[in-house]
Amino acid sequence: MAGEYYGRFAEISAISVYWGQLALVTLGLIIILGLINRLLNKLEVRLSRARETRHEHTVLQALRSETSLLDQRFFQLIIGLVKWTLLLFAIGFYLPLAFLIFPDTENYGREILVIVFSPLKEAGLGFVAYIPKGFDIFITVLITFYLLRILRFIARKTADGKFHFAGFHAEWAMPTYQLNKVLVIMIAVALIFPNLPGYNIEEFRYISLGFGFLASLGLAPLTRDVAAGIVLAYMRPFAIGDRIEVDGAVGEVSERNVLLTRMRTNRNESITVPNSNLLSGPITNYTRNARSLAIILSAEVTVDYDVEWRTVRDLLMQAAEKTAGIESDLRPFVRQRTLEESYVRYELNVYTRQPGKSEEICSELHANILDVFGTADVSLTVSFRWPTN
């Protein structure tokens, strides 16, 4: 009786010890998971604060602030990946330990250890063997990253007018940076590609060739527009804010990039023109010469031979003097364009440095001509038109 009681007591004691060990292992898992979550959350908060409190004091700090070390979302992605990896490792250790505690499930624990750690062992050996190539990739990416940051910093400062290079226009800064960026990335890819896992596998090469062939077919029109955008950037036919005419459409340039150019008309219409179209046809810029020489707006009228040409000239000059937006230091002039069968065609030319208001100026000039000729009782034989030069 005493032996049976002692045996039950020993069995209960052993079971209690097993469950106690399981409780300790579970408590350790909970503590480890809490520490992992807390440490990574603190790291994420500190990185966010560091980005918000960064200021520019020196050229080096200004260079660092041009682009962050990695984007905030990329940081969050890396931290989340590390968090879940550590959680899986912790659970992978916990399960076999929990099964090994109890004698009845000890064999299951060993099998789980083999299942879990055999792939990890192979992955670890492969990782160790790949360390030299991985280090080469890391160094290449690091050098490429900081080289692009330096190039971008120089390009932005040049575009803002803070850096000056003889014979190099500020408008060329960002297109030159884009070209250098593509060149640097292509060199980096050429150096990294042979070090990628599976590069020597024949199927990998076929897949790469297939993607390259499809990309070359699909990107042909895009490549044409990009090439045209680069050529236009170095030709400098217009700048943002210039008033231009392309294929009969007149508007102010509101946006320009390597693919397309957008214009805004006086009616607030947005016109999108691919850069390849711009390169293939003439571009009229009304703003460039207006800054220094002014542009000429002209109006044509036709008057009978009965009216002396000097009278017509004086009336047109009076209409020009009453019109706002016309340059007072550049005197308007009148030409007798043609001698028709029953009338003379006159052309009034005025100067303005406000090409964006050319339509308003022409409209006011139109009204003044009607008023002046009406007051002088001189009739216009044919309706006049408004060519904009």
TANORTA-V494243 format. One record per residue. N is the residue number from 1. RES is the residue in one letter. SS is DSSP state (h for helix, s for strand, l for the rest). PSI is psi in radians with two decimals (NA if undefined). BURIAL is 1 if it has 24 or more other ideal C-beta (glycine too) atoms within 12 Angstrom, else 0. Layout:
# TANORTA-V494243
n=N res=RES ss=SS psi=PSI burial=BURIAL
n=N res=RES ss=SS psi=PSI burial=BURIAL
This chain:
# TANORTA-V494243
n=1 res=M ss=l psi=-0.79 burial=0
n=2 res=A ss=h psi=-0.65 burial=0
n=3 res=G ss=h psi=-0.70 burial=0
n=4 res=E ss=h psi=-0.70 burial=0
n=5 res=Y ss=h psi=-0.72 burial=0
n=6 res=Y ss=h psi=-0.68 burial=0
n=7 res=G ss=h psi=-0.75 burial=0
n=8 res=R ss=h psi=-0.69 burial=0
n=9 res=F ss=h psi=-0.71 burial=0
n=10 res=A ss=h psi=-0.70 burial=0
n=11 res=E ss=h psi=-0.77 burial=0
n=12 res=I ss=h psi=-0.67 burial=0
n=13 res=S ss=h psi=-0.73 burial=0
n=14 res=A ss=h psi=-0.76 burial=0
n=15 res=I ss=h psi=-0.68 burial=0
n=16 res=S ss=h psi=-0.69 burial=0
n=17 res=V ss=h psi=-0.73 burial=0
n=18 res=Y ss=h psi=-0.83 burial=0
n=19 res=W ss=h psi=-0.58 burial=0
n=20 res=G ss=h psi=-0.74 burial=0
n=21 res=Q ss=h psi=-0.70 burial=0
n=22 res=L ss=h psi=-0.70 burial=1
n=23 res=A ss=h psi=-0.69 burial=0
n=24 res=L ss=h psi=-0.73 burial=0
n=25 res=V ss=h psi=-0.72 burial=1
n=26 res=T ss=h psi=-0.74 burial=0
n=27 res=L ss=h psi=-0.70 burial=0
n=28 res=G ss=h psi=-0.69 burial=0
n=29 res=L ss=h psi=-0.78 burial=1
n=30 res=I ss=h psi=-0.73 burial=0
n=31 res=I ss=h psi=-0.77 burial=0
n=32 res=I ss=h psi=-0.77 burial=0
n=33 res=L ss=h psi=-0.71 burial=1
n=34 res=G ss=h psi=-0.72 burial=0
n=35 res=L ss=h psi=-0.75 burial=0
n=36 res=I ss=h psi=-0.84 burial=1
n=37 res=N ss=h psi=-0.72 burial=0
n=38 res=R ss=h psi=-0.78 burial=0
n=39 res=L ss=h psi=-0.76 burial=0
n=40 res=L ss=h psi=-0.61 burial=1
n=41 res=N ss=h psi=-0.71 burial=0
n=42 res=K ss=h psi=-0.70 burial=0
n=43 res=L ss=h psi=-0.73 burial=0
n=44 res=E ss=h psi=-0.71 burial=1
n=45 res=V ss=h psi=-0.73 burial=0
n=46 res=R ss=h psi=-0.68 burial=0
n=47 res=L ss=h psi=-0.69 burial=1
n=48 res=S ss=h psi=-0.76 burial=0
n=49 res=R ss=h psi=-0.67 burial=0
n=50 res=A ss=h psi=-0.64 burial=0
n=51 res=R ss=h psi=-0.62 burial=0
n=52 res=E ss=h psi=-0.54 burial=0
n=53 res=T ss=l psi=0.15 burial=0
n=54 res=R ss=l psi=2.32 burial=0
n=55 res=H ss=l psi=2.78 burial=0
n=56 res=E ss=l psi=2.10 burial=0
n=57 res=H ss=l psi=-0.57 burial=0
n=58 res=T ss=l psi=3.00 burial=0
n=59 res=V ss=h psi=-0.68 burial=0
n=60 res=L ss=h psi=-0.74 burial=0
n=61 res=Q ss=h psi=-0.59 burial=0
n=62 res=A ss=h psi=-0.65 burial=0
n=63 res=L ss=h psi=-0.69 burial=1
n=64 res=R ss=h psi=-0.60 burial=0
n=65 res=S ss=h psi=-0.18 burial=0
n=66 res=E ss=h psi=-0.80 burial=1
n=67 res=T ss=l psi=2.42 burial=0
n=68 res=S ss=l psi=2.83 burial=0
n=69 res=L ss=l psi=-0.79 burial=0
n=70 res=L ss=l psi=2.68 burial=0
n=71 res=D ss=l psi=2.62 burial=0
n=72 res=Q ss=h psi=-0.69 burial=0
n=73 res=R ss=h psi=-0.63 burial=0
n=74 res=F ss=h psi=-0.67 burial=0
n=75 res=F ss=h psi=-0.82 burial=0
n=76 res=Q ss=h psi=-0.67 burial=0
n=77 res=L ss=h psi=-0.76 burial=0
n=78 res=I ss=h psi=-0.78 burial=0
n=79 res=I ss=h psi=-0.73 burial=1
n=80 res=G ss=h psi=-0.69 burial=0
n=81 res=L ss=h psi=-0.76 burial=0
n=82 res=V ss=h psi=-0.72 burial=0
n=83 res=K ss=h psi=-0.88 burial=1
n=84 res=W ss=h psi=-0.58 burial=0
n=85 res=T ss=h psi=-0.79 burial=0
n=86 res=L ss=h psi=-0.66 burial=0
n=87 res=L ss=h psi=-0.76 burial=0
n=88 res=L ss=h psi=-0.69 burial=0
n=89 res=F ss=h psi=-0.76 burial=0
n=90 res=A ss=h psi=-0.77 burial=1
n=91 res=I ss=h psi=-0.64 burial=0
n=92 res=G ss=h psi=-0.58 burial=0
n=93 res=F ss=h psi=-0.62 burial=1
n=94 res=Y ss=h psi=-0.79 burial=1
n=95 res=L ss=h psi=-0.91 burial=1
n=96 res=P ss=h psi=-0.61 burial=1
n=97 res=L ss=h psi=-0.70 burial=1
n=98 res=A ss=h psi=-0.70 burial=1
n=99 res=F ss=h psi=-0.56 burial=1
n=100 res=L ss=h psi=-0.34 burial=1
n=101 res=I ss=h psi=-0.72 burial=1
n=102 res=F ss=l psi=2.34 burial=0
n=103 res=P ss=h psi=-0.62 burial=0
n=104 res=D ss=h psi=-0.44 burial=0
n=105 res=T ss=h psi=0.22 burial=0
n=106 res=E ss=h psi=-0.68 burial=0
n=107 res=N ss=h psi=-0.66 burial=0
n=108 res=Y ss=h psi=-0.65 burial=0
n=109 res=G ss=h psi=-0.73 burial=1
n=110 res=R ss=h psi=-0.71 burial=0
n=111 res=E ss=h psi=-0.70 burial=0
n=112 res=I ss=h psi=-0.67 burial=0
n=113 res=L ss=h psi=-0.75 burial=1
n=114 res=V ss=h psi=-0.77 burial=0
n=115 res=I ss=h psi=-0.73 burial=0
n=116 res=V ss=h psi=-0.78 burial=1
n=117 res=F ss=h psi=-0.28 burial=0
n=118 res=S ss=h psi=-0.87 burial=0
n=119 res=P ss=h psi=-0.63 burial=0
n=120 res=L ss=h psi=-0.64 burial=0
n=121 res=K ss=h psi=-0.78 burial=0
n=122 res=E ss=h psi=-0.72 burial=0
n=123 res=A ss=h psi=-0.67 burial=0
n=124 res=G ss=h psi=-0.76 burial=0
n=125 res=L ss=h psi=-0.72 burial=0
n=126 res=G ss=h psi=-0.65 burial=0
n=127 res=F ss=h psi=-0.75 burial=0
n=128 res=V ss=h psi=-0.71 burial=0
n=129 res=A ss=h psi=-0.45 burial=0
n=130 res=Y ss=h psi=-0.10 burial=0
n=131 res=I ss=h psi=-0.80 burial=0
n=132 res=P ss=h psi=-0.80 burial=0
n=133 res=K ss=h psi=-0.69 burial=1
n=134 res=G ss=h psi=-0.63 burial=0
n=135 res=F ss=h psi=-0.69 burial=0
n=136 res=D ss=h psi=-0.75 burial=0
n=137 res=I ss=h psi=-0.75 burial=1
n=138 res=F ss=h psi=-0.79 burial=0
n=139 res=I ss=h psi=-0.72 burial=0
n=140 res=T ss=h psi=-0.78 burial=1
n=141 res=V ss=h psi=-0.73 burial=0
n=142 res=L ss=h psi=-0.81 burial=0
n=143 res=I ss=h psi=-0.74 burial=0
n=144 res=T ss=h psi=-0.76 burial=1
n=145 res=F ss=h psi=-0.87 burial=0
n=146 res=Y ss=h psi=-0.52 burial=0
n=147 res=L ss=h psi=-0.72 burial=0
n=148 res=L ss=h psi=-0.63 burial=1
n=149 res=R ss=h psi=-0.75 burial=1
n=150 res=I ss=h psi=-0.78 burial=1
n=151 res=L ss=h psi=-0.69 burial=1
n=152 res=R ss=h psi=-0.69 burial=1
n=153 res=F ss=h psi=-0.82 burial=1
n=154 res=I ss=h psi=-0.72 burial=1
n=155 res=A ss=h psi=-0.75 burial=1
n=156 res=R ss=h psi=-0.74 burial=1
n=157 res=K ss=h psi=-0.62 burial=0
n=158 res=T ss=h psi=-0.73 burial=1
n=159 res=A ss=h psi=-0.57 burial=1
n=160 res=D ss=l psi=-0.11 burial=0
n=161 res=G ss=l psi=0.15 burial=0
n=162 res=K ss=l psi=-0.49 burial=0
n=163 res=F ss=l psi=2.43 burial=0
n=164 res=H ss=l psi=2.37 burial=0
n=165 res=F ss=s psi=2.33 burial=0
n=166 res=A ss=l psi=2.25 burial=0
n=167 res=G ss=l psi=0.08 burial=0
n=168 res=F ss=s psi=2.04 burial=0
n=169 res=H ss=l psi=2.60 burial=0
n=170 res=A ss=l psi=-0.53 burial=0
n=171 res=E ss=l psi=-0.31 burial=1
n=172 res=W ss=h psi=-0.16 burial=1
n=173 res=A ss=h psi=-0.97 burial=1
n=174 res=M ss=h psi=-0.74 burial=1
n=175 res=P ss=h psi=-0.68 burial=1
n=176 res=T ss=h psi=-0.68 burial=1
n=177 res=Y ss=h psi=-0.73 burial=1
n=178 res=Q ss=h psi=-0.72 burial=1
n=179 res=L ss=h psi=-0.80 burial=1
n=180 res=N ss=h psi=-0.63 burial=1
n=181 res=K ss=h psi=-0.80 burial=1
n=182 res=V ss=h psi=-0.73 burial=0
n=183 res=L ss=h psi=-0.79 burial=0
n=184 res=V ss=h psi=-0.74 burial=1
n=185 res=I ss=h psi=-0.69 burial=0
n=186 res=M ss=h psi=-0.72 burial=0
n=187 res=I ss=h psi=-0.73 burial=0
n=188 res=A ss=h psi=-0.74 burial=1
n=189 res=V ss=h psi=-0.71 burial=0
n=190 res=A ss=h psi=-0.58 burial=0
n=191 res=L ss=h psi=-0.58 burial=0
n=192 res=I ss=h psi=-0.64 burial=1
n=193 res=F ss=h psi=-0.80 burial=0
n=194 res=P ss=l psi=-0.31 burial=0
n=195 res=N ss=l psi=-0.01 burial=1
n=196 res=L ss=l psi=2.55 burial=0
n=197 res=P ss=l psi=2.34 burial=0
n=198 res=G ss=l psi=0.17 burial=0
n=199 res=Y ss=l psi=-0.60 burial=0
n=200 res=N ss=l psi=-0.09 burial=0
n=201 res=I ss=l psi=2.33 burial=0
n=202 res=E ss=h psi=-0.69 burial=0
n=203 res=E ss=h psi=-0.62 burial=0
n=204 res=F ss=h psi=-0.69 burial=0
n=205 res=R ss=h psi=-0.71 burial=0
n=206 res=Y ss=h psi=-0.73 burial=0
n=207 res=I ss=h psi=-0.72 burial=0
n=208 res=S ss=h psi=-0.75 burial=0
n=209 res=L ss=h psi=-0.67 burial=0
n=210 res=G ss=h psi=-0.78 burial=0
n=211 res=F ss=h psi=-0.68 burial=0
n=212 res=G ss=h psi=-0.70 burial=0
n=213 res=F ss=h psi=-0.78 burial=0
n=214 res=L ss=h psi=-0.68 burial=0
n=215 res=A ss=h psi=-0.67 burial=0
n=216 res=S ss=h psi=-0.60 burial=0
n=217 res=L ss=h psi=-0.77 burial=0
n=218 res=G ss=h psi=-0.45 burial=0
n=219 res=L ss=l psi=0.13 burial=0
n=220 res=A ss=h psi=-0.87 burial=0
n=221 res=P ss=h psi=-0.67 burial=0
n=222 res=L ss=h psi=-0.70 burial=0
n=223 res=T ss=h psi=-0.66 burial=0
n=224 res=R ss=h psi=-0.75 burial=0
n=225 res=D ss=h psi=-0.67 burial=1
n=226 res=V ss=h psi=-0.77 burial=1
n=227 res=A ss=h psi=-0.73 burial=1
n=228 res=A ss=h psi=-0.68 burial=1
n=229 res=G ss=h psi=-0.67 burial=1
n=230 res=I ss=h psi=-0.75 burial=1
n=231 res=V ss=h psi=-0.74 burial=0
n=232 res=L ss=h psi=-0.62 burial=1
n=233 res=A ss=h psi=-0.66 burial=1
n=234 res=Y ss=h psi=-0.42 burial=0
n=235 res=M ss=h psi=-0.52 burial=0
n=236 res=R ss=l psi=0.91 burial=0
n=237 res=P ss=l psi=-0.34 burial=1
n=238 res=F ss=l psi=2.92 burial=1
n=239 res=A ss=l psi=2.96 burial=1
n=240 res=I ss=l psi=2.27 burial=0
n=241 res=G ss=l psi=-0.22 burial=0
n=242 res=D ss=l psi=2.60 burial=1
n=243 res=R ss=s psi=2.07 burial=1
n=244 res=I ss=s psi=2.90 burial=1
n=245 res=E ss=s psi=2.21 burial=1
n=246 res=V ss=s psi=2.12 burial=1
n=247 res=D ss=l psi=0.71 burial=0
n=248 res=G ss=l psi=-0.15 burial=0
n=249 res=A ss=s psi=2.25 burial=1
n=250 res=V ss=s psi=2.32 burial=1
n=251 res=G ss=s psi=3.05 burial=1
n=252 res=E ss=s psi=2.30 burial=1
n=253 res=V ss=s psi=2.05 burial=1
n=254 res=S ss=s psi=-0.37 burial=1
n=255 res=E ss=s psi=2.50 burial=0
n=256 res=R ss=s psi=2.28 burial=1
n=257 res=N ss=l psi=-2.98 burial=1
n=258 res=V ss=l psi=-0.26 burial=1
n=259 res=L ss=l psi=-0.71 burial=1
n=260 res=L ss=s psi=2.97 burial=1
n=261 res=T ss=s psi=2.38 burial=1
n=262 res=R ss=s psi=2.41 burial=1
n=263 res=M ss=s psi=2.59 burial=1
n=264 res=R ss=s psi=2.13 burial=1
n=265 res=T ss=l psi=3.05 burial=0
n=266 res=N ss=l psi=-0.30 burial=0
n=267 res=R ss=l psi=0.23 burial=0
n=268 res=N ss=l psi=0.51 burial=0
n=269 res=E ss=l psi=2.42 burial=0
n=270 res=S ss=s psi=2.13 burial=0
n=271 res=I ss=s psi=2.16 burial=1
n=272 res=T ss=s psi=2.18 burial=0
n=273 res=V ss=s psi=2.11 burial=1
n=274 res=P ss=s psi=2.53 burial=1
n=275 res=N ss=h psi=-0.51 burial=1
n=276 res=S ss=h psi=-0.59 burial=1
n=277 res=N ss=h psi=-0.66 burial=1
n=278 res=L ss=h psi=-0.68 burial=1
n=279 res=L ss=h psi=-0.42 burial=1
n=280 res=S ss=h psi=-0.10 burial=0
n=281 res=G ss=l psi=3.01 burial=0
n=282 res=P ss=l psi=2.59 burial=0
n=283 res=I ss=l psi=2.12 burial=1
n=284 res=T ss=s psi=2.11 burial=1
n=285 res=N ss=s psi=2.00 burial=1
n=286 res=Y ss=l psi=-0.20 burial=1
n=287 res=T ss=l psi=-0.62 burial=1
n=288 res=R ss=l psi=-0.92 burial=0
n=289 res=N ss=h psi=-0.35 burial=0
n=290 res=A ss=h psi=-0.47 burial=1
n=291 res=R ss=h psi=-0.58 burial=0
n=292 res=S ss=l psi=-0.80 burial=0
n=293 res=L ss=l psi=-0.32 burial=0
n=294 res=A ss=l psi=2.70 burial=1
n=295 res=I ss=s psi=2.81 burial=1
n=296 res=I ss=s psi=2.24 burial=1
n=297 res=L ss=s psi=2.38 burial=1
n=298 res=S ss=s psi=2.62 burial=1
n=299 res=A ss=s psi=2.37 burial=1
n=300 res=E ss=s psi=2.40 burial=1
n=301 res=V ss=s psi=2.74 burial=1
n=302 res=T ss=s psi=2.30 burial=1
n=303 res=V ss=s psi=2.57 burial=1
n=304 res=D ss=s psi=2.78 burial=0
n=305 res=Y ss=l psi=-0.31 burial=0
n=306 res=D ss=l psi=-0.44 burial=0
n=307 res=V ss=l psi=2.26 burial=1
n=308 res=E ss=l psi=2.49 burial=0
n=309 res=W ss=h psi=-0.53 burial=1
n=310 res=R ss=h psi=-0.62 burial=0
n=311 res=T ss=h psi=-0.78 burial=0
n=312 res=V ss=h psi=-0.71 burial=1
n=313 res=R ss=h psi=-0.78 burial=1
n=314 res=D ss=h psi=-0.68 burial=0
n=315 res=L ss=h psi=-0.73 burial=1
n=316 res=L ss=h psi=-0.66 burial=1
n=317 res=M ss=h psi=-0.67 burial=1
n=318 res=Q ss=h psi=-0.73 burial=1
n=319 res=A ss=h psi=-0.66 burial=1
n=320 res=A ss=h psi=-0.70 burial=1
n=321 res=E ss=h psi=-0.47 burial=0
n=322 res=K ss=l psi=-0.13 burial=1
n=323 res=T ss=l psi=2.25 burial=1
n=324 res=A ss=l psi=2.66 burial=0
n=325 res=G ss=l psi=-0.07 burial=1
n=326 res=I ss=l psi=2.42 burial=1
n=327 res=E ss=l psi=2.16 burial=1
n=328 res=S ss=l psi=-0.45 burial=0
n=329 res=D ss=l psi=-0.18 burial=0
n=330 res=L ss=l psi=1.91 burial=0
n=331 res=R ss=l psi=2.29 burial=0
n=332 res=P ss=l psi=2.78 burial=1
n=333 res=F ss=s psi=2.72 burial=0
n=334 res=V ss=s psi=2.41 burial=1
n=335 res=R ss=s psi=2.48 burial=0
n=336 res=Q ss=s psi=1.75 burial=1
n=337 res=R ss=s psi=-0.94 burial=1
n=338 res=T ss=s psi=2.67 burial=0
n=339 res=L ss=s psi=1.76 burial=0
n=340 res=E ss=l psi=-3.08 burial=0
n=341 res=E ss=l psi=-0.69 burial=0
n=342 res=S ss=l psi=0.06 burial=0
n=343 res=Y ss=s psi=2.94 burial=1
n=344 res=V ss=s psi=2.39 burial=1
n=345 res=R ss=s psi=2.09 burial=1
n=346 res=Y ss=s psi=2.62 burial=1
n=347 res=E ss=s psi=2.10 burial=1
n=348 res=L ss=s psi=2.22 burial=1
n=349 res=N ss=s psi=2.23 burial=1
n=350 res=V ss=s psi=2.72 burial=1
n=351 res=Y ss=s psi=2.51 burial=1
n=352 res=T ss=s psi=2.60 burial=1
n=353 res=R ss=l psi=0.36 burial=1
n=354 res=Q ss=l psi=1.27 burial=1
n=355 res=P ss=h psi=-0.43 burial=1
n=356 res=G ss=h psi=-0.31 burial=1
n=357 res=K ss=h psi=0.40 burial=1
n=358 res=S ss=h psi=-0.67 burial=1
n=359 res=E ss=h psi=-0.70 burial=1
n=360 res=E ss=h psi=-0.71 burial=0
n=361 res=I ss=h psi=-0.77 burial=1
n=362 res=C ss=h psi=-0.68 burial=1
n=363 res=S ss=h psi=-0.75 burial=0
n=364 res=E ss=h psi=-0.68 burial=1
n=365 res=L ss=h psi=-0.69 burial=1
n=366 res=H ss=h psi=-0.86 burial=1
n=367 res=A ss=h psi=-0.70 burial=0
n=368 res=N ss=h psi=-0.64 burial=1
n=369 res=I ss=h psi=-0.76 burial=1
n=370 res=L ss=h psi=-0.74 burial=1
n=371 res=D ss=h psi=-0.81 burial=0
n=372 res=V ss=h psi=-0.80 burial=1
n=373 res=F ss=h psi=-0.60 burial=1
n=374 res=G ss=h psi=-0.72 burial=0
n=375 res=T ss=h psi=-0.67 burial=0
n=376 res=A ss=l psi=-0.01 burial=0
n=377 res=D ss=l psi=0.74 burial=0
n=378 res=V ss=l psi=2.11 burial=1
n=379 res=S ss=l psi=2.56 burial=0
n=380 res=L ss=l psi=2.19 burial=1
n=381 res=T ss=l psi=-0.64 burial=0
n=382 res=V ss=s psi=2.49 burial=0
n=383 res=S ss=l psi=2.38 burial=0
n=384 res=F ss=l psi=2.85 burial=1
n=385 res=R ss=l psi=2.97 burial=0
n=386 res=W ss=l psi=1.42 burial=1
n=387 res=P ss=l psi=2.40 burial=0
n=388 res=T ss=s psi=2.07 burial=1
n=389 res=N ss=l psi=NA burial=0
